[in-house]
Amino acid sequence: MIQHFSFKPLFENTQLPGWTVSFFYQRERFSAEYLKDGTIQWTGPTPPNEEDVKKMIHELMLFHVYD
């Protein structure tokens, strides 16, 4: 389960899509860039169970950004 999820825009012009995300997963901190096409690029180590984590991030972004 992802904990302490946060995101902020990549660009000062908030009309441009793209966000940096950070969160804790299995007591480790991870960060990534969430691009406008839904691609996730890790800016540090890749979390275990990467595909499951990506699904959770997509759900959180849909809830917080696109809703």
C-alpha positions as CSV (number, residue, x, y, z in Angstrom):
1,M,0.0,0.0,0.0
2,I,1.3,3.5,-0.9
3,Q,1.5,5.9,2.0
4,H,2.1,9.7,2.2
5,F,1.5,10.2,-1.5
6,S,2.2,13.7,-2.8
7,F,2.4,15.3,-6.2
8,K,3.3,18.7,-7.6
9,P,3.4,20.1,-11.2
10,L,6.6,19.6,-13.2
11,F,6.2,23.0,-14.8
12,E,5.4,26.5,-13.5
13,N,2.7,26.9,-16.1
14,T,0.1,24.6,-14.6
15,Q,-1.6,24.2,-17.9
16,L,1.2,21.9,-19.0
17,P,0.6,18.4,-17.8
18,G,3.3,16.5,-15.9
19,W,3.9,16.0,-12.2
20,T,6.5,14.8,-9.8
21,V,5.2,12.2,-7.3
22,S,6.7,10.9,-4.1
23,F,5.4,8.3,-1.7
24,F,6.4,5.5,0.7
25,Y,6.0,1.9,-0.2
26,Q,7.1,-0.9,2.1
27,R,8.8,1.7,4.4
28,E,11.0,3.0,1.6
29,R,10.6,6.4,-0.1
30,F,10.2,6.5,-3.9
31,S,9.9,9.3,-6.4
32,A,9.0,9.5,-10.1
33,E,7.8,11.8,-12.8
34,Y,4.2,11.2,-14.0
35,L,4.0,12.4,-17.6
36,K,1.0,13.6,-19.5
37,D,0.5,10.2,-21.3
38,G,0.5,8.3,-18.0
39,T,4.1,7.2,-18.3
40,I,5.9,6.9,-15.0
41,Q,9.6,7.5,-15.0
42,W,11.4,6.6,-11.8
43,T,13.8,9.3,-10.5
44,G,15.4,6.9,-8.0
45,P,15.2,3.2,-7.3
46,T,12.4,1.2,-8.8
47,P,10.0,-0.2,-6.2
48,P,9.3,-3.9,-5.8
49,N,6.1,-5.1,-7.5
50,E,6.5,-2.2,-9.9
51,E,3.4,-3.0,-12.0
52,D,1.2,-3.0,-8.8
53,V,2.7,0.3,-7.7
54,K,2.1,1.8,-11.1
55,K,-1.6,0.8,-10.9
56,M,-1.9,2.4,-7.5
57,I,-0.2,5.6,-8.7
58,H,-2.6,5.8,-11.7
59,E,-5.6,5.4,-9.4
60,L,-4.3,8.2,-7.1
61,M,-3.6,10.5,-9.9
62,L,-7.1,10.0,-11.4
63,F,-8.6,10.8,-8.1
64,H,-6.5,13.8,-7.2
65,V,-5.7,15.4,-10.6
66,Y,-8.3,14.4,-13.2
67,D,-11.4,14.2,-11.0
